[in-house]
Amino acid sequence: MESDNLILMKDVSATDAGRRFSDMLDAVEHDGESFTIVRHGKPVARLAPVVSPSGSRLKEVLRSAPPDEQLAADIAEARALLTADETPWHD
């Protein structure tokens, strides 16, 4: 599954990125391409599609985590420390 997340990025000099910025944005938006902007041979920035958050990805991560046996007790302890005035939600 790791290879599914592999994104190939093209290296582009900062000068070329400045000259071709509009074309690069089109490639990102329409083709999902990603670019690494390089200055003096060193990567300095990335231009890549924005990844929308996914509820299904969060569920996947939570399901893969071991159960937290202490969670219910921690929540109860935190609630006990609050007073009615400190509670940010009121009915």
C-alpha contacts under 8 A as a table, 3 or more apart, distances in Angstrom:
res1	aa1	res2	aa2	distance
1	M	4	D	5.28
1	M	5	N	7.20
2	E	5	N	5.56
2	E	6	L	6.88
3	S	6	L	5.04
7	I	34	S	7.52
8	L	34	S	6.94
9	M	33	E	7.17
9	M	34	S	4.81
9	M	35	F	4.78
9	M	36	T	6.01
10	K	34	S	6.52
10	K	35	F	4.73
10	K	36	T	5.94
11	D	35	F	5.84
11	D	36	T	4.74
11	D	37	I	6.02
11	D	38	V	6.50
12	V	16	D	6.29
12	V	17	A	6.15
12	V	35	F	6.64
12	V	36	T	6.04
12	V	37	I	5.03
12	V	38	V	5.87
13	S	16	D	5.19
13	S	17	A	6.08
13	S	37	I	5.64
13	S	38	V	4.74
13	S	39	R	5.98
14	A	17	A	4.97
14	A	18	G	6.18
14	A	37	I	5.64
14	A	38	V	5.68
14	A	39	R	5.59
15	T	18	G	5.22
15	T	19	R	6.41
16	D	19	R	5.02
16	D	20	R	5.88
16	D	21	F	7.95
17	A	20	R	5.12
17	A	21	F	5.22
17	A	24	M	7.53
17	A	37	I	6.93
18	G	21	F	5.35
20	R	23	D	5.35
20	R	24	M	6.07
21	F	24	M	5.02
21	F	25	L	6.14
22	S	25	L	5.12
22	S	26	D	6.31
23	D	26	D	5.07
23	D	27	A	6.29
24	M	27	A	5.01
24	M	28	V	6.20
25	L	28	V	5.03
25	L	29	E	6.01
26	D	29	E	5.09
26	D	30	H	5.77
26	D	31	D	7.63
27	A	30	H	5.41
27	A	31	D	5.07
27	A	32	G	6.46
27	A	33	E	5.62
28	V	31	D	5.65
28	V	32	G	4.62
28	V	33	E	4.58
28	V	34	S	6.10
28	V	47	L	7.62
28	V	48	A	6.08
28	V	49	P	5.66
29	E	32	G	5.87
29	E	33	E	7.75
29	E	49	P	6.56
32	G	48	A	7.44
32	G	49	P	6.01
33	E	48	A	6.61
33	E	49	P	7.27
34	S	46	R	7.26
34	S	47	L	5.64
34	S	48	A	4.34
34	S	49	P	6.89
35	F	46	R	5.67
35	F	47	L	5.05
35	F	48	A	6.34
36	T	43	P	6.33
36	T	44	V	7.48
36	T	45	A	5.85
36	T	46	R	4.55
36	T	47	L	6.40
37	I	43	P	5.79
37	I	44	V	5.84
37	I	45	A	5.06
37	I	46	R	5.91
37	I	47	L	7.50
38	V	41	G	5.76
38	V	42	K	5.21
38	V	43	P	4.29
38	V	44	V	5.67
38	V	45	A	7.22
39	R	42	K	5.37
39	R	43	P	6.40
39	R	44	V	6.54
53	P	57	R	7.85
54	S	57	R	5.27
54	S	58	L	6.60
55	G	58	L	5.09
55	G	59	K	6.23
56	S	59	K	5.03
56	S	60	E	6.15
57	R	60	E	4.99
57	R	61	V	6.30
58	L	61	V	5.16
58	L	62	L	6.16
59	K	62	L	5.07
59	K	63	R	5.97
60	E	63	R	5.21
60	E	64	S	6.24
61	V	64	S	5.21
61	V	65	A	6.40
62	L	65	A	5.27
63	R	66	P	7.71
68	D	71	L	5.50
69	E	72	A	7.32
70	Q	73	A	5.44
70	Q	74	D	6.16
71	L	74	D	5.07
71	L	75	I	6.21
72	A	75	I	5.20
72	A	76	A	6.22
73	A	76	A	5.12
73	A	77	E	6.10
74	D	77	E	5.08
74	D	78	A	6.17
75	I	78	A	5.11
75	I	79	R	6.15
76	A	79	R	5.12
76	A	80	A	6.17
77	E	80	A	5.14
77	E	81	L	6.58
78	A	81	L	5.29
78	A	82	L	6.89
79	R	82	L	5.38
80	A	83	T	7.82
82	L	85	D	7.99
82	L	86	E	5.88
82	L	87	T	6.42
83	T	86	E	5.27
83	T	87	T	6.51
84	A	87	T	5.47
85	D	88	P	7.97
87	T	90	H	7.10
